[in-house]
């Protein structure tokens, strides 16, 4: 279950930071992001291109920026420092969902072994709710970008997110034991090379590291378009509901998210 006490604490901290920044005169930006997700998990082989492109989903989110270069209380620029002219603080709430299945050579139609049928029947969903903060660095002047000195502003970011994961697991494997068909708690429905307990659809929470590169495109005085390519690494290997012990399960789950955003200056 989602830790509601922790979630409430995060929202309170974000509110306090936002309120404090308003007292200091910093300005704010609000936006929405959406785009395709590639989830790299223990389904299939990580280096298999069919698996990587096949296990794709969608992500959506709401983002808030703290702009240190402009004061909301006087509609004027802040004191010109390198930090205020090249950094923004990004707060985010986002959600992503990816359908997962075993793809590639091990489930090729020519393979009719019990293990191949177990893998083919095993599917799932990775569903994640994220709350976190990133620091974005703009190598070019934020002030000049806001003043239409140029229309494209590249950036890179690094931050930490708190992730609540809610995986789903299902199996259509035709088990010789009719009573076990569809039972995701029965290890005989899954690949026999995995240790018992490798499949677990329990919800949980973990921290994740987020880094991205992208750019903004100025469309009006108060609005930007954004393109952002994110890499997110989870400090847990149960995000997809699968954690087997074979050699190709040496990394935790992670994802790539290419998102497009619309940012409005408040």
VEXGUFI-252813 format. One record per residue (C-alpha): z, y, x; residue number from 0. Coordinates in Angstrom, 2 decimals, m for minus. Layout:
N
+---------+---------+---------+-----+
!      up !   north !    east ! num !
+---------+---------+---------+-----+
!       Z !       Y !       X ! NUM !
...
+---------+---------+---------+-----+
END
This chain:
266
+---------+---------+---------+-----+
!      up !   north !    east ! num !
+---------+---------+---------+-----+
!    0.00 !    0.00 !    0.00 !   0 !
!   m0.75 !    3.53 !    1.15 !   1 !
!    2.32 !    5.15 !    2.68 !   2 !
!    2.75 !    7.96 !    0.14 !   3 !
!    5.65 !    9.51 !    2.03 !   4 !
!    3.52 !    9.78 !    5.16 !   5 !
!    0.56 !   11.10 !    3.18 !   6 !
!    2.75 !   13.76 !    1.59 !   7 !
!    4.05 !   14.73 !    5.03 !   8 !
!    0.51 !   15.15 !    6.36 !   9 !
!   m0.47 !   17.36 !    3.42 !  10 !
!    2.67 !   19.45 !    3.89 !  11 !
!    1.92 !   19.92 !    7.59 !  12 !
!   m1.66 !   20.94 !    6.82 !  13 !
!   m0.41 !   23.39 !    4.19 !  14 !
!    2.14 !   24.87 !    6.58 !  15 !
!   m0.49 !   25.23 !    9.32 !  16 !
!   m2.93 !   26.83 !    6.91 !  17 !
!   m0.31 !   29.20 !    5.52 !  18 !
!    0.89 !   30.12 !    9.00 !  19 !
!   m2.65 !   30.80 !   10.14 !  20 !
!   m3.18 !   33.07 !    7.15 !  21 !
!   m0.10 !   35.05 !    8.18 !  22 !
!   m1.58 !   35.39 !   11.66 !  23 !
!   m4.86 !   36.60 !   10.17 !  24 !
!   m7.13 !   33.72 !   11.16 !  25 !
!  m10.00 !   33.00 !    8.80 !  26 !
!  m10.92 !   29.75 !    7.08 !  27 !
!  m14.01 !   27.68 !    6.35 !  28 !
!  m14.42 !   24.91 !    3.79 !  29 !
!  m17.16 !   22.31 !    3.51 !  30 !
!  m18.35 !   18.90 !    2.38 !  31 !
!  m19.91 !   16.15 !    4.52 !  32 !
!  m21.86 !   13.02 !    3.61 !  33 !
!  m23.98 !   10.49 !    5.46 !  34 !
!  m24.66 !    6.88 !    6.50 !  35 !
!  m22.09 !    4.78 !    8.35 !  36 !
!  m22.62 !    1.86 !   10.74 !  37 !
!  m19.47 !   m0.27 !   10.86 !  38 !
!  m19.07 !   m2.38 !   14.00 !  39 !
!  m16.68 !   m5.21 !   13.18 !  40 !
!  m16.09 !   m8.94 !   13.67 !  41 !
!  m18.78 !   m9.78 !   11.14 !  42 !
!  m21.75 !  m11.12 !   13.11 !  43 !
!  m22.24 !  m10.36 !   16.80 !  44 !
!  m21.61 !   m6.78 !   17.89 !  45 !
!  m24.65 !   m6.70 !   20.18 !  46 !
!  m27.02 !   m8.01 !   17.50 !  47 !
!  m29.24 !   m5.21 !   16.16 !  48 !
!  m29.69 !   m6.92 !   12.76 !  49 !
!  m25.92 !   m7.01 !   12.32 !  50 !
!  m25.43 !   m3.41 !   13.45 !  51 !
!  m28.11 !   m1.96 !   11.19 !  52 !
!  m27.46 !   m4.36 !    8.31 !  53 !
!  m23.74 !   m3.65 !    8.03 !  54 !
!  m24.19 !   m0.04 !    7.01 !  55 !
!  m22.53 !    2.05 !    4.33 !  56 !
!  m21.76 !    5.60 !    3.27 !  57 !
!  m19.11 !    8.18 !    4.07 !  58 !
!  m18.09 !   11.38 !    2.28 !  59 !
!  m15.47 !   13.98 !    3.07 !  60 !
!  m14.01 !   17.46 !    2.71 !  61 !
!  m13.47 !   19.54 !    5.84 !  62 !
!  m11.44 !   22.67 !    6.52 !  63 !
!  m11.85 !   24.84 !    9.62 !  64 !
!   m9.49 !   27.31 !   11.19 !  65 !
!  m11.62 !   30.05 !   12.75 !  66 !
!   m9.74 !   31.87 !   15.53 !  67 !
!  m12.48 !   34.44 !   16.19 !  68 !
!  m12.22 !   36.33 !   12.90 !  69 !
!   m9.29 !   37.85 !   11.00 !  70 !
!   m9.17 !   37.35 !    7.24 !  71 !
!   m6.66 !   40.14 !    6.66 !  72 !
!   m8.82 !   42.96 !    8.04 !  73 !
!  m12.36 !   41.47 !    8.05 !  74 !
!  m12.54 !   42.09 !   11.77 !  75 !
!  m12.75 !   40.07 !   14.97 !  76 !
!   m9.60 !   38.87 !   16.74 !  77 !
!   m8.78 !   39.68 !   20.34 !  78 !
!  m11.63 !   38.37 !   22.45 !  79 !
!  m10.41 !   35.34 !   24.42 !  80 !
!  m12.29 !   32.27 !   25.62 !  81 !
!  m10.34 !   30.03 !   23.26 !  82 !
!  m10.94 !   32.15 !   20.15 !  83 !
!  m14.65 !   32.47 !   20.92 !  84 !
!  m15.32 !   28.80 !   21.69 !  85 !
!  m12.90 !   26.63 !   19.67 !  86 !
!  m12.25 !   25.81 !   16.03 !  87 !
!   m9.67 !   23.49 !   14.49 !  88 !
!  m11.08 !   21.04 !   11.96 !  89 !
!   m8.93 !   19.29 !    9.34 !  90 !
!  m10.52 !   16.54 !    7.29 !  91 !
!  m10.04 !   14.13 !    4.42 !  92 !
!  m12.80 !   11.52 !    4.25 !  93 !
!  m13.63 !    8.13 !    2.81 !  94 !
!  m16.15 !    5.49 !    3.86 !  95 !
!  m17.29 !    2.15 !    2.47 !  96 !
!  m19.47 !   m0.50 !    4.12 !  97 !
!  m20.64 !   m3.87 !    2.82 !  98 !
!  m20.18 !   m6.52 !    5.51 !  99 !
!  m21.93 !   m9.85 !    6.01 ! 100 !
!  m22.84 !  m12.19 !    8.83 ! 101 !
!  m26.40 !  m11.54 !   10.01 ! 102 !
!  m28.52 !  m12.69 !   12.95 ! 103 !
!  m29.21 !  m16.02 !   14.64 ! 104 !
!  m26.08 !  m17.88 !   13.49 ! 105 !
!  m27.12 !  m17.60 !    9.83 ! 106 !
!  m30.86 !  m18.05 !   10.30 ! 107 !
!  m32.39 !  m19.87 !    7.28 ! 108 !
!  m33.32 !  m22.75 !    9.59 ! 109 !
!  m29.62 !  m23.49 !   10.20 ! 110 !
!  m28.08 !  m25.78 !    7.57 ! 111 !
!  m24.83 !  m26.77 !    9.25 ! 112 !
!  m21.46 !  m26.43 !    7.55 ! 113 !
!  m20.58 !  m23.56 !    9.89 ! 114 !
!  m23.80 !  m21.67 !    9.06 ! 115 !
!  m23.15 !  m22.08 !    5.34 ! 116 !
!  m19.57 !  m20.88 !    5.77 ! 117 !
!  m20.79 !  m17.76 !    7.57 ! 118 !
!  m23.54 !  m17.07 !    5.02 ! 119 !
!  m21.04 !  m17.31 !    2.17 ! 120 !
!  m18.53 !  m14.95 !    3.79 ! 121 !
!  m18.94 !  m11.29 !    2.81 ! 122 !
!  m16.68 !   m8.30 !    2.45 ! 123 !
!  m16.21 !   m4.56 !    2.28 ! 124 !
!  m14.57 !   m2.17 !    4.70 ! 125 !
!  m13.06 !    0.75 !    2.76 ! 126 !
!  m11.16 !    3.47 !    4.61 ! 127 !
!   m9.38 !    6.69 !    3.72 ! 128 !
!   m9.00 !    9.11 !    6.66 ! 129 !
!   m6.82 !   12.18 !    7.17 ! 130 !
!   m6.89 !   13.94 !   10.50 ! 131 !
!   m7.57 !   16.85 !   12.82 ! 132 !
!  m10.16 !   17.52 !   15.50 ! 133 !
!  m10.59 !   20.34 !   18.00 ! 134 !
!  m14.21 !   21.49 !   18.15 ! 135 !
!  m15.68 !   23.13 !   21.24 ! 136 !
!  m18.70 !   25.44 !   20.96 ! 137 !
!  m20.27 !   26.12 !   24.38 ! 138 !
!  m22.02 !   29.20 !   22.97 ! 139 !
!  m20.19 !   32.22 !   21.54 ! 140 !
!  m18.86 !   31.76 !   18.01 ! 141 !
!  m18.90 !   35.53 !   17.51 ! 142 !
!  m22.58 !   35.78 !   18.44 ! 143 !
!  m23.41 !   32.89 !   16.11 ! 144 !
!  m21.59 !   34.55 !   13.20 ! 145 !
!  m23.44 !   37.80 !   13.96 ! 146 !
!  m26.85 !   36.01 !   13.84 ! 147 !
!  m27.26 !   36.26 !   17.63 ! 148 !
!  m28.77 !   32.77 !   17.36 ! 149 !
!  m29.17 !   30.27 !   14.54 ! 150 !
!  m28.15 !   27.00 !   16.22 ! 151 !
!  m24.64 !   26.41 !   17.57 ! 152 !
!  m24.02 !   23.01 !   19.26 ! 153 !
!  m20.50 !   21.60 !   19.44 ! 154 !
!  m18.43 !   18.62 !   20.57 ! 155 !
!  m15.10 !   17.51 !   19.14 ! 156 !
!  m12.12 !   15.27 !   19.83 ! 157 !
!   m9.24 !   14.39 !   17.55 ! 158 !
!   m6.95 !   11.85 !   15.93 ! 159 !
!   m7.06 !   10.48 !   12.38 ! 160 !
!   m4.62 !    8.47 !   10.32 ! 161 !
!   m6.55 !    5.71 !    8.53 ! 162 !
!   m5.55 !    3.69 !    5.49 ! 163 !
!   m7.80 !    0.63 !    5.26 ! 164 !
!   m8.40 !   m1.45 !    2.11 ! 165 !
!  m10.73 !   m4.35 !    3.01 ! 166 !
!  m12.20 !   m6.77 !    0.49 ! 167 !
!  m13.16 !  m10.38 !    1.27 ! 168 !
!  m15.11 !  m12.93 !   m0.76 ! 169 !
!  m16.80 !  m16.29 !   m0.17 ! 170 !
!  m19.51 !  m18.20 !   m2.01 ! 171 !
!  m19.33 !  m21.24 !    0.28 ! 172 !
!  m19.68 !  m24.46 !   m1.74 ! 173 !
!  m16.58 !  m26.21 !   m0.49 ! 174 !
!  m16.54 !  m30.03 !   m0.84 ! 175 !
!  m13.16 !  m29.50 !   m2.48 ! 176 !
!  m13.97 !  m27.90 !   m5.87 ! 177 !
!  m10.47 !  m26.47 !   m6.16 ! 178 !
!  m11.02 !  m24.42 !   m2.97 ! 179 !
!  m14.31 !  m22.75 !   m3.98 ! 180 !
!  m13.95 !  m18.96 !   m3.85 ! 181 !
!  m10.39 !  m19.09 !   m2.50 ! 182 !
!  m10.19 !  m16.51 !    0.31 ! 183 !
!   m6.77 !  m17.83 !    1.38 ! 184 !
!   m8.18 !  m21.30 !    2.15 ! 185 !
!   m9.34 !  m21.47 !    5.81 ! 186 !
!  m11.75 !  m24.33 !    5.02 ! 187 !
!  m14.00 !  m21.77 !    3.29 ! 188 !
!  m14.56 !  m19.92 !    6.55 ! 189 !
!  m16.08 !  m20.62 !    9.95 ! 190 !
!  m14.29 !  m23.64 !   11.40 ! 191 !
!  m14.26 !  m22.16 !   14.92 ! 192 !
!  m11.83 !  m19.45 !   13.86 ! 193 !
!   m8.07 !  m19.90 !   13.95 ! 194 !
!   m6.32 !  m20.20 !   10.55 ! 195 !
!   m5.27 !  m16.76 !    9.38 ! 196 !
!   m8.30 !  m15.00 !   10.88 ! 197 !
!   m9.31 !  m13.75 !    7.43 ! 198 !
!   m6.85 !  m11.40 !    5.71 ! 199 !
!   m7.80 !   m8.76 !    3.14 ! 200 !
!   m4.40 !   m7.06 !    3.15 ! 201 !
!   m4.36 !   m3.27 !    3.13 ! 202 !
!   m2.77 !   m1.43 !    6.02 ! 203 !
!   m2.71 !    1.74 !    8.07 ! 204 !
!   m3.53 !    2.63 !   11.64 ! 205 !
!   m4.39 !    5.54 !   13.90 ! 206 !
!   m7.90 !    6.14 !   15.13 ! 207 !
!   m9.56 !    8.29 !   17.78 ! 208 !
!  m12.50 !   10.43 !   16.68 ! 209 !
!  m15.09 !   12.16 !   18.85 ! 210 !
!  m18.41 !   13.67 !   17.85 ! 211 !
!  m21.34 !   15.85 !   18.85 ! 212 !
!  m23.46 !   17.99 !   16.58 ! 213 !
!  m24.66 !   21.45 !   15.73 ! 214 !
!  m24.47 !   24.09 !   13.06 ! 215 !
!  m27.44 !   25.97 !   11.65 ! 216 !
!  m26.84 !   29.45 !   10.22 ! 217 !
!  m28.34 !   29.75 !    6.72 ! 218 !
!  m26.55 !   32.90 !    5.52 ! 219 !
!  m23.73 !   35.26 !    6.43 ! 220 !
!  m21.21 !   33.00 !    4.75 ! 221 !
!  m22.72 !   29.52 !    5.09 ! 222 !
!  m23.87 !   26.99 !    7.72 ! 223 !
!  m25.53 !   23.61 !    7.61 ! 224 !
!  m24.07 !   21.01 !    9.97 ! 225 !
!  m25.31 !   17.76 !   11.54 ! 226 !
!  m22.61 !   15.64 !   13.17 ! 227 !
!  m22.72 !   12.22 !   14.89 ! 228 !
!  m19.25 !   10.64 !   15.02 ! 229 !
!  m17.74 !    7.72 !   16.91 ! 230 !
!  m14.43 !    6.53 !   15.50 ! 231 !
!  m12.34 !    3.86 !   17.22 ! 232 !
!   m9.51 !    2.22 !   15.28 ! 233 !
!   m6.33 !    1.10 !   17.04 ! 234 !
!   m6.37 !   m2.05 !   14.91 ! 235 !
!   m8.69 !   m5.05 !   14.47 ! 236 !
!   m7.88 !   m5.78 !   10.81 ! 237 !
!   m9.80 !   m2.84 !    9.30 ! 238 !
!  m12.59 !   m5.18 !    8.15 ! 239 !
!  m10.26 !   m7.98 !    6.97 ! 240 !
!  m11.35 !  m10.27 !    9.83 ! 241 !
!   m9.72 !  m10.82 !   13.22 ! 242 !
!  m10.86 !  m14.06 !   14.81 ! 243 !
!  m10.18 !  m15.06 !   18.41 ! 244 !
!  m13.64 !  m15.89 !   19.74 ! 245 !
!  m14.93 !  m14.28 !   22.93 ! 246 !
!  m17.07 !  m11.68 !   21.15 ! 247 !
!  m14.02 !  m10.35 !   19.32 ! 248 !
!  m12.72 !   m8.45 !   22.34 ! 249 !
!  m12.79 !   m4.95 !   20.80 ! 250 !
!  m11.09 !   m3.37 !   17.82 ! 251 !
!  m13.19 !   m2.23 !   14.86 ! 252 !
!  m15.11 !    1.03 !   15.17 ! 253 !
!  m17.87 !    2.94 !   13.43 ! 254 !
!  m20.70 !    5.42 !   13.87 ! 255 !
!  m21.16 !    8.07 !   11.18 ! 256 !
!  m24.11 !   10.46 !   11.00 ! 257 !
!  m23.12 !   13.12 !    8.49 ! 258 !
!  m24.70 !   16.26 !    7.10 ! 259 !
!  m22.44 !   19.06 !    5.94 ! 260 !
!  m22.44 !   22.39 !    4.15 ! 261 !
!  m19.82 !   24.83 !    5.45 ! 262 !
!  m18.80 !   27.96 !    3.55 ! 263 !
!  m16.85 !   30.85 !    5.10 ! 264 !
!  m13.89 !   31.86 !    2.92 ! 265 !
+---------+---------+---------+-----+
END
